[in-house]
Amino acid sequence: MLKQLLIDKLNHIFRPKSTFETAYSLHKFDGKLRKLIIAELEKIDVAVRTQTAYISEKCS
């Protein structure tokens, strides 16, 4: 797990050796990870809805 860059969020105190580049890299990584997760969740959503429709039609 990645360490947070802030030691004290209330007073905006950063960890020693924190850089803008590190923060930006984490931001980019987070965006890419979020897109991957959402894409996979959409596949699961479609599969569940398809099965639900199939089962409800079959039982009717």
VODREN-147342 format. One line per 10 residues: number of its first residue (from 1); for each residue x, y, z of N, C-alpha, C, O. Coordinates in nm, 4 decimals, padded with zeros to 6 digits. Layout:
! residues N
NUM) X Y Z X Y Z X Y Z X Y Z ~ ...
//
This chain:
! residues 60
1) 00.0842 -00.1183 00.0000 00.0000 00.0000 00.0000 00.0885 00.1244 00.0000 00.1906 00.1294 00.0686 ~ 00.0487 00.2222 -00.0763 00.1276 00.3447 -00.0852 00.1049 00.4328 00.0366 -00.0070 00.4455 00.0864 ~ 00.2119 00.4926 00.0827 00.1993 00.5841 00.1962 00.1337 00.7132 00.1500 00.1539 00.7584 00.0373 ~ 00.0577 00.7692 00.2360 -00.0020 00.8983 00.2046 00.1064 01.0047 00.2085 00.2034 00.9931 00.2833 ~ 00.0897 01.1071 00.1285 00.1897 01.2134 00.1220 00.1774 01.3127 00.2375 00.2744 01.3798 00.2731 ~ 00.0596 01.3216 00.2947 00.0397 01.4169 00.4043 00.0545 01.3479 00.5394 -00.0002 01.2399 00.5620 ~ 00.1287 01.4113 00.6278 00.1387 01.3640 00.7656 00.0208 01.4197 00.8446 -00.0438 01.3481 00.9212 ~ -00.0058 01.5475 00.8249 -00.1125 01.6171 00.8959 -00.2007 01.6876 00.7928 -00.1643 01.7930 00.7406 ~ -00.3161 01.6291 00.7642 -00.4046 01.6860 00.6626 -00.4614 01.8206 00.7056 -00.4801 01.9095 00.6226 ~ -00.4888 01.8358 00.8337 -00.5485 01.9594 00.8830 -00.4561 02.0789 00.8601 -00.5010 02.1859 00.8190
11) -00.3265 02.0600 00.8870 -00.2296 02.1697 00.8735 -00.1484 02.1620 00.7439 -00.0556 02.2403 00.7236 ~ -00.1840 02.0671 00.6562 -00.1166 02.0499 00.5265 00.0339 02.0295 00.5424 00.1135 02.0949 00.4750 ~ 00.0717 01.9396 00.6309 00.2137 01.9068 00.6515 00.2434 01.7780 00.5759 00.1820 01.6743 00.6007 ~ 00.3392 01.7861 00.4825 00.3737 01.6729 00.3973 00.4875 01.5916 00.4569 00.5662 01.6412 00.5376 ~ 00.4946 01.4656 00.4154 00.6053 01.3796 00.4561 00.7345 01.4341 00.3961 00.7330 01.4965 00.2900 ~ 00.8461 01.4102 00.4645 00.9753 01.4515 00.4071 00.9965 01.3825 00.2716 00.9557 01.2679 00.2527 ~ 01.0587 01.4510 00.1809 01.0914 01.4039 00.0458 00.9694 01.3838 -00.0432 00.9787 01.3171 -00.1463 ~ 00.8557 01.4401 -00.0050 00.7393 01.4373 -00.0930 00.7617 01.5368 -00.2050 00.8122 01.6467 -00.1822 ~ 00.7243 01.4983 -00.3259 00.7433 01.5878 -00.4403 00.6137 01.5989 -00.5187 00.5236 01.5160 -00.5060 ~ 00.6067 01.7032 -00.6001 00.4924 01.7205 -00.6875 00.4845 01.6044 -00.7867 00.3758 01.5568 -00.8193
21) 00.6001 01.5598 -00.8340 00.6039 01.4485 -00.9286 00.5426 01.3222 -00.8677 00.4700 01.2492 -00.9352 ~ 00.5718 01.2969 -00.7411 00.5146 01.1810 -00.6728 00.3630 01.1949 -00.6631 00.2889 01.1003 -00.6900 ~ 00.3188 01.3123 -00.6249 00.1751 01.3363 -00.6133 00.1072 01.3213 -00.7487 -00.0008 01.2629 -00.7579 ~ 00.1694 01.3733 -00.8531 00.1112 01.3648 -00.9868 00.1090 01.2198 -01.0359 00.0117 01.1764 -01.0976 ~ 00.2145 01.1463 -01.0088 00.2189 01.0052 -01.0476 00.1090 00.9257 -00.9775 00.0440 00.8412 -01.0390 ~ 00.0886 00.9529 -00.8494 -00.0187 00.8861 -00.7752 -00.1557 00.9232 -00.8318 -00.2455 00.8395 -00.8404 ~ -00.1699 01.0486 -00.8698 -00.2956 01.0962 -00.9285 -00.3227 01.0242 -01.0608 -00.4349 00.9795 -01.0847 ~ -00.2223 01.0127 -01.1459 -00.2383 00.9439 -01.2735 -00.2687 00.7957 -01.2519 -00.3562 00.7397 -01.3180 ~ -00.1966 00.7325 -01.1595 -00.2202 00.5919 -01.1279 -00.3632 00.5710 -01.0795 -00.4302 00.4768 -01.1217 ~ -00.4096 00.6582 -00.9916 -00.5449 00.6482 -00.9383 -00.6478 00.6577 -01.0504 -00.7451 00.5824 -01.0521
31) -00.6268 00.7489 -01.1427 -00.7195 00.7643 -01.2549 -00.7242 00.6396 -01.3421 -00.8320 00.5948 -01.3812 ~ -00.6069 00.5833 -01.3727 -00.6014 00.4620 -01.4556 -00.6662 00.3439 -01.3840 -00.7416 00.2678 -01.4446 ~ -00.6367 00.3291 -01.2560 -00.6946 00.2203 -01.1775 -00.8459 00.2331 -01.1704 -00.9181 00.1343 -01.1840 ~ -00.8930 00.3538 -01.1494 -01.0371 00.3791 -01.1420 -01.1062 00.3400 -01.2732 -01.2124 00.2778 -01.2718 ~ -01.0447 00.3771 -01.3868 -01.1030 00.3426 -01.5166 -01.1076 00.1918 -01.5373 -01.2065 00.1392 -01.5882 ~ -01.0008 00.1215 -01.4980 -00.9986 -00.0237 -01.5110 -01.1072 -00.0892 -01.4262 -01.1768 -00.1799 -01.4717 ~ -01.1207 -00.0426 -01.3034 -01.2207 -00.0992 -01.2127 -01.3609 -00.0734 -01.2650 -01.4451 -00.1632 -01.2629 ~ -01.3870 00.0471 -01.3114 -01.5203 00.0799 -01.3632 -01.5519 -00.0035 -01.4863 -01.6652 -00.0490 -01.5021 ~ -01.4542 -00.0246 -01.5736 -01.4762 -00.1069 -01.6925 -01.5136 -00.2491 -01.6542 -01.6038 -00.3079 -01.7139 ~ -01.4452 -00.3046 -01.5556 -01.4762 -00.4408 -01.5111 -01.6110 -00.4472 -01.4399 -01.6851 -00.5442 -01.4563
41) -01.6430 -00.3457 -01.3617 -01.7730 -00.3421 -01.2946 -01.8868 -00.3338 -01.3953 -01.9932 -00.3917 -01.3733 ~ -01.8657 -00.2625 -01.5053 -01.9686 -00.2540 -01.6094 -01.9924 -00.3909 -01.6721 -02.1064 -00.4260 -01.7027 ~ -01.8853 -00.4689 -01.6917 -01.9005 -00.6044 -01.7463 -01.9818 -00.6916 -01.6513 -02.0690 -00.7673 -01.6939 ~ -01.9522 -00.6801 -01.5225 -02.0259 -00.7572 -01.4218 -02.1721 -00.7143 -01.4201 -02.2616 -00.7984 -01.4115 ~ -02.1963 -00.5849 -01.4282 -02.3323 -00.5315 -01.4283 -02.4120 -00.5866 -01.5456 -02.5258 -00.6300 -01.5277 ~ -02.3546 -00.5857 -01.6643 -02.4230 -00.6373 -01.7823 -02.4517 -00.7863 -01.7665 -02.5611 -00.8325 -01.7988 ~ -02.3540 -00.8612 -01.7170 -02.3733 -01.0054 -01.6989 -02.4843 -01.0346 -01.5986 -02.5672 -01.1227 -01.6216 ~ -02.4865 -00.9617 -01.4882 -02.5890 -00.9840 -01.3852 -02.7270 -00.9469 -01.4391 -02.8236 -01.0203 -01.4187 ~ -02.7360 -00.8347 -01.5068 -02.8651 -00.7943 -01.5630 -02.9137 -00.8930 -01.6689 -03.0329 -00.9232 -01.6759 ~ -02.8221 -00.9429 -01.7507 -02.8583 -01.0414 -01.8527 -02.9117 -01.1689 -01.7883 -03.0157 -01.2207 -01.8288
51) -02.8404 -01.2191 -01.6881 -02.8853 -01.3402 -01.6193 -03.0180 -01.3172 -01.5476 -03.1044 -01.4049 -01.5480 ~ -03.0348 -01.2019 -01.4871 -03.1589 -01.1699 -01.4178 -03.2760 -01.1676 -01.5157 -03.3827 -01.2216 -01.4861 ~ -03.2568 -01.1064 -01.6303 -03.3616 -01.1025 -01.7315 -03.3923 -01.2429 -01.7826 -03.5087 -01.2782 -01.8015 ~ -03.2885 -01.3226 -01.8048 -03.3077 -01.4583 -01.8526 -03.3864 -01.5418 -01.7518 -03.4806 -01.6120 -01.7885 ~ -03.3477 -01.5338 -01.6261 -03.4138 -01.6124 -01.5214 -03.5572 -01.5655 -01.5012 -03.6476 -01.6479 -01.4872 ~ -03.5793 -01.4352 -01.4996 -03.7157 -01.3854 -01.4775 -03.8060 -01.4209 -01.5964 -03.9247 -01.4471 -01.5770 ~ -03.7526 -01.4223 -01.7173 -03.8299 -01.4615 -01.8350 -03.8597 -01.6120 -01.8323 -03.9687 -01.6559 -01.8687 ~ -03.7620 -01.6879 -01.7893 -03.7761 -01.8333 -01.7823 -03.8817 -01.8746 -01.6783 -03.9555 -01.9710 -01.6988 ~ -03.8878 -01.8021 -01.5693 -03.9812 -01.8336 -01.4601 -04.1219 -01.7821 -01.4870 -04.2162 -01.8226 -01.4190 ~ -04.1376 -01.6949 -01.5835 -04.2714 -01.6375 -01.6108 -04.3596 -01.7298 -01.6880 -04.4739 -01.6954 -01.7179
//
